[in-house]
Amino acid sequence: MSVPAEQPIAIAPLNTAPEQASDAAPLTAYGNHPASFGVPIDFEDSVAVVDGAVFDPPCTEDSSRAPENGHFLVLSTTVDLGQHDGVNALNSFGFKWIGSDGATMSAGLYTNAARFCFPLGEILPAAMGPGQHGSGKIVLDVNSTSGTLMWLPDATQPGYEWAIASAQ
């Protein structure tokens, strides 16, 4: 049974990052590299692209349910893994959401509701081997439609972030 949804909420990027994600760009206030939708991000020997995002699209999985934290933020992504160990760092567990009030969400972004929003064939594969290409959705269960999305592929290095809000 699909969860009825209102019209998806469009994303209005708040930040304007350089045309190419660069480690030389100044870091944000949170200590990360600014990122833009559609701009490749090099990490380890791989390349990831968050092509776009939308809040609260209609879920299409038969067993879908309402978001546990308030809103689904669905990222359209692609990743090309290099020849390293083949771990796809572009996954739900590598993201953080900081609301427009500056508070980091205390609840997890990868909830059962997020997991069952779309059929597995539409989700970015988590298990990929060295040299493989993947594309698909990452579904995050967030508590607001305005804030900062951070991706931290390596906890010892600065990550990447997008300041985003629903379109007005």
Secondary structure as UniProt FT lines:
FT   STRAND          9..13
FT   TURN            23..24
FT   TURN            29..30
FT   STRAND          33..34
FT   TURN            37..38
FT   STRAND          41..43
FT   TURN            44..45
FT   STRAND          46..55
FT   TURN            62..63
FT   STRAND          71..80
FT   HELIX           92..94
FT   STRAND          95..99
FT   TURN            100..101
FT   HELIX           112..115
FT   HELIX           120..122
FT   TURN            130..131
FT   STRAND          133..142
FT   STRAND          146..151
FT   TURN            155..156
FT   STRAND          160..166
//
